Amino acid sequence: MIYVDRFRLKEPQVLINDNKDPNGEKNRAIQFIENSQGDPVEFNIYRKEEVKKSLKLLFHDKCAYCESKITHITYPHIEHWRPKKAVYEDKSHPGYYWLASEWDNLLLACSICNGQKHKGNKFPIEAMSKYARKSNHSITMEDPLLINPCLENPEHHLQYTELGAIIGNTLKGKTSVDIYGLDRWELTLERKKFSDIVIRRLNNILRIINETSKMIMRNAPESEYKWLIEIADEDIQELKTFSSSSFQYSGMMKFIIRMYRRENRSNKIFLKKTDPLIT
């Protein structure tokens, strides 16, 4: 999971227009649930094509939770981070009906992370905080136990292993791994495939740096080691792709790169070469 800057895209106009409309879904839902006026509302605005396109662009066609590419194999889910119709942990909660078409509450998710076995309509909060239950209640009184990648940096809560495993190092991190299903076996195996590639590239760069340093120390001509430097540069370029926000599991890639940098912090050449990979 990586941080996603929601402000790099404009809110879809169709959501803005409907939320301002006195007869729009949001206001009709509030009137029906809070004032017993009108008819039940079927939420559809968030499914508009304009919203789908914006979310796919915002999340690079990846699941906001597990970072797997979605659209080339299946249809993505438009996920309500705060559930729109019910809350699993509080059976009397009507759901966050007033946020059903709010841009800030919409994410892109895969069908597994967002399925009932995992996220579904779950939304746990700290024991000492209180759920917002109506449109005039402030959500700031809640202290969610799930990471929203558009509100905070998941790096503060998650870490990875070279075997593709993901570990929560805070209560919020542990809860998110469990509820989003980020440690499911198939996903861990898929992450490991990419972890293996990154580790091979990093080890190769270290080996080349050590070999070329020895050659330079004995005043070998540049022609003897120039080809090695070119190979290392190719590895760096590939690692840039793997650690970019648009690539699958880039959160894990960056974690592994940072881990290698810490382990080899005395190697100034390695730090300089890999510095662009963590920015």
Buried (B, 14 or more C-beta within 10 A) or exposed (E): BBBBEBEEEEBBEBBEEBBEEEEBBBBBBBBBBBEEEBEEBEBEBBEBEEBBEBBBEBBBBBBBBBBBBBBEEEEBBBBBBBBBEBBBEBEEBBBBBBBBBBBBBBBBBBEBBBEEEBBBBBBBBEEEEEBBBEBEBEBEEBEBBBBBBBEEBBBEBBBBBBEBBBBBEEEBBBBBBBBBBBBBEEBBEBBBEBBEBBBEBBEBBBEBBEEBEEBEEEEEEEEEBEEBBEEBEEBBEEBEEBBEBEBBBBBBBBBBBBBBBEEBEEBEBBBEBBEEBEE
